[in-house]
Amino acid sequence: LKCNQIIYYEFELCGGNVALNKNIMETERLFLRRFAMDDLDDLHQILGNEKVMEFSLTGAKSLEQTKKFLKKVLENQQVKNDNLGFFAIISKNHKKLIGYLGLISQNVDNVDRIELTYRLNPQYWGQGFVPETTKAVTKYAKSLGIPEIISIIEAENKNSIRVAEKLGMTIEKETTFESIPVIIYKINLRLR
C-alpha cells in the first residue's frame, strides 16, 4: 500500500446483516472493522480510562458499562445495516484493537447530523493513528454520499480540536449539546 492509499471493502451480507469482523477499511498501518464481543477487554482499556473519557458525557465506564455499550453497538450493527456506526481500529503491527471511531447520527439544535467521533487507547496517542483513521473515514463517508460531517467538541478538548483542524474541519458554531457548551466543527465533503 502507498502511504495515503485506502482500501474499501464491500460488506459481506449474511442473511441481510453485515458480517461482523469484516474489514471495512485499510490504511497503511490499520484495519477498520465492525466490532465483535471478543473486543470487550481491549475496549474496556479505552472506555474505562479516565484520561480517555475526560470529555465524555458519561465519564469512564466500568467493565459492565463497557459490556452494555458493546452489546448496543453490536445490536445496532445487525439492525441498522446502514454502513454507519462504530468501527474498531485494529493495529496491523500489534494485531489488537487500539481504539474506535464512529460515524453516528446526532441531533444538534433540532437538526440530524452525522458526527465523526473517536477514542484511542492512550498507549497509542501521539503516533498519528487518529488523523490516519479520521482521514480514511472521511473518504469513506464521501463514498457513501454523505455531504458533510461534524465533530462535537468541548472548548477545553485541545487534542480533539487539533485533530479536527488537521482534518480540514472549521468551526461552524458554538452551541449546547446535552447541556454542555460545545463547538461544532464541520467539513463539507462535497468540496473535497
C-alpha positions as CSV (number, residue, x, y, z in Angstrom):
1,L,0.0,0.0,0.0
2,K,1.1,3.5,-0.6
3,C,1.1,5.8,2.4
4,N,-2.2,7.6,1.6
5,Q,-3.9,4.7,-0.1
6,I,-7.1,3.5,1.5
7,I,-8.8,0.2,0.5
8,Y,-12.6,-0.1,1.0
9,Y,-14.1,-3.5,1.4
10,E,-17.6,-4.4,0.3
11,F,-19.8,-5.6,3.1
12,E,-20.5,-9.3,3.2
13,L,-24.2,-9.8,3.8
14,C,-25.2,-12.8,5.9
15,G,-29.0,-13.1,5.9
16,G,-29.4,-9.4,5.5
17,N,-26.9,-8.5,8.3
18,V,-23.4,-7.1,7.9
19,A,-20.9,-9.8,8.7
20,L,-19.0,-9.0,11.9
21,N,-15.3,-8.6,11.9
22,K,-15.2,-7.9,8.2
23,N,-12.6,-5.3,7.4
24,I,-14.3,-2.2,6.1
25,M,-11.2,-0.1,5.5
26,E,-7.5,-0.5,5.5
27,T,-4.8,2.1,5.7
28,E,-1.0,1.6,5.8
29,R,-1.0,0.7,9.5
30,L,-4.6,-0.1,10.4
31,F,-7.7,-2.1,9.7
32,L,-11.1,-0.7,10.5
33,R,-13.8,-3.3,11.0
34,R,-17.1,-3.9,12.8
35,F,-16.9,-4.8,16.5
36,A,-17.3,-8.3,18.0
37,M,-17.9,-9.4,21.6
38,D,-14.3,-10.5,21.7
39,D,-13.3,-6.9,21.7
40,L,-14.6,-6.3,25.2
41,D,-11.3,-6.4,27.2
42,D,-9.4,-4.1,24.7
43,L,-12.4,-1.8,24.5
44,H,-12.6,-1.6,28.3
45,Q,-9.0,-0.5,28.4
46,I,-10.2,2.6,26.5
47,L,-13.6,3.3,27.9
48,G,-12.5,2.6,31.4
49,N,-9.7,5.1,31.2
50,E,-10.4,8.4,32.9
51,K,-7.9,10.3,30.7
52,V,-9.6,9.0,27.5
53,M,-13.1,9.7,28.9
54,E,-12.3,13.1,30.3
55,F,-14.6,14.8,27.8
56,S,-17.2,12.0,27.6
57,L,-20.8,12.7,28.7
58,T,-20.7,9.6,30.9
59,G,-17.1,9.5,32.2
60,A,-15.0,6.4,32.5
61,K,-17.0,3.2,32.2
62,S,-17.0,0.1,34.4
63,L,-16.5,-3.3,32.8
64,E,-20.2,-3.9,33.0
65,Q,-21.0,-0.5,31.4
66,T,-18.5,-1.2,28.6
67,K,-20.2,-4.6,28.0
68,K,-23.6,-2.8,27.7
69,F,-22.1,-0.3,25.3
70,L,-20.6,-3.0,23.2
71,K,-23.8,-5.0,23.1
72,K,-25.7,-1.9,22.0
73,V,-23.1,-1.3,19.2
74,L,-23.4,-5.0,18.1
75,E,-27.2,-4.8,18.1
76,N,-27.1,-1.6,16.0
77,Q,-24.7,-3.2,13.5
78,Q,-27.1,-6.0,12.9
79,V,-30.3,-4.0,13.0
80,K,-29.4,-0.8,11.1
81,N,-27.1,-2.3,8.4
82,D,-26.6,1.3,7.1
83,N,-22.8,1.5,6.8
84,L,-22.6,3.9,9.7
85,G,-21.9,3.3,13.3
86,F,-18.8,2.4,15.3
87,F,-15.7,0.9,13.8
88,A,-12.9,-0.9,15.7
89,I,-9.4,0.4,14.9
90,I,-7.0,-2.5,14.7
91,S,-3.3,-2.1,14.6
92,K,-1.7,-4.3,11.9
93,N,1.6,-4.3,13.9
94,H,0.1,-5.1,17.3
95,K,-2.8,-7.2,15.9
96,K,-5.2,-5.8,18.5
97,L,-7.9,-3.2,19.0
98,I,-6.4,0.2,19.9
99,G,-9.4,2.4,19.6
100,Y,-12.6,3.1,17.7
101,L,-14.2,5.7,15.7
102,G,-17.7,6.3,14.5
103,L,-19.9,7.9,12.0
104,I,-23.0,8.3,14.1
105,S,-26.3,10.3,13.8
106,Q,-26.6,13.1,16.3
107,N,-29.4,15.7,16.7
108,V,-27.8,19.1,17.2
109,D,-30.1,22.1,17.6
110,N,-33.0,20.0,16.2
111,V,-31.1,19.0,13.1
112,D,-30.0,15.5,12.4
113,R,-26.2,15.4,11.5
114,I,-23.5,12.8,11.1
115,E,-20.8,13.1,13.7
116,L,-17.3,11.8,13.4
117,T,-16.3,10.6,16.9
118,Y,-13.3,8.6,18.2
119,R,-11.5,7.2,21.2
120,L,-7.9,5.8,21.3
121,N,-6.0,3.9,23.9
122,P,-3.5,6.4,25.4
123,Q,-0.7,3.9,24.8
124,Y,-1.1,4.8,21.1
125,W,-1.5,8.6,21.4
126,G,0.9,10.8,19.5
127,Q,1.6,8.3,16.8
128,G,-0.7,9.7,14.1
129,F,-3.3,7.0,14.3
130,V,-6.3,9.3,14.9
131,P,-5.5,11.6,11.9
132,E,-4.9,8.4,9.8
133,T,-8.2,6.9,10.6
134,T,-10.3,10.1,10.5
135,K,-9.0,10.8,7.0
136,A,-9.9,7.3,5.9
137,V,-13.3,7.5,7.4
138,T,-13.9,10.9,5.9
139,K,-13.1,9.5,2.4
140,Y,-15.4,6.5,3.3
141,A,-18.2,8.9,4.3
142,K,-17.8,10.8,1.0
143,S,-18.0,7.5,-0.9
144,L,-21.4,6.9,0.8
145,G,-22.7,10.2,-0.4
146,I,-22.7,11.9,3.0
147,P,-22.4,15.6,2.2
148,E,-20.8,16.8,5.5
149,I,-19.7,15.5,8.8
150,I,-19.3,17.3,12.1
151,S,-17.4,16.8,15.4
152,I,-18.9,18.0,18.7
153,I,-16.0,19.2,20.8
154,E,-15.7,20.9,24.2
155,A,-13.6,24.1,24.0
156,E,-11.2,22.6,26.6
157,N,-10.5,19.5,24.5
158,K,-7.5,20.9,22.7
159,N,-6.4,17.4,21.3
160,S,-9.7,16.9,19.5
161,I,-9.7,20.4,18.2
162,R,-6.2,19.8,16.7
163,V,-7.4,16.6,15.1
164,A,-10.5,18.4,13.6
165,E,-8.3,21.2,12.2
166,K,-5.8,18.7,10.7
167,L,-8.8,17.0,9.0
168,G,-9.8,20.4,7.5
169,M,-12.7,21.0,9.7
170,T,-13.7,24.5,10.6
171,I,-15.8,26.0,13.3
172,E,-19.4,26.1,12.4
173,K,-20.8,27.4,15.6
174,E,-20.9,27.3,19.4
175,T,-23.9,25.7,20.9
176,T,-25.1,23.5,23.8
177,F,-25.2,19.7,23.4
178,E,-26.6,17.5,26.2
179,S,-26.5,20.6,28.4
180,I,-22.7,21.1,27.8
181,P,-21.3,24.1,25.9
182,V,-19.6,22.8,22.8
183,I,-18.1,23.9,19.5
184,I,-19.4,22.3,16.3
185,Y,-16.6,21.6,13.8
186,K,-17.7,20.8,10.2
187,I,-16.2,19.6,7.0
188,N,-18.1,19.8,3.7
189,L,-17.3,16.6,1.8
190,R,-18.8,17.9,-1.4
191,L,-15.9,20.4,-1.6
192,R,-13.2,17.7,-1.2
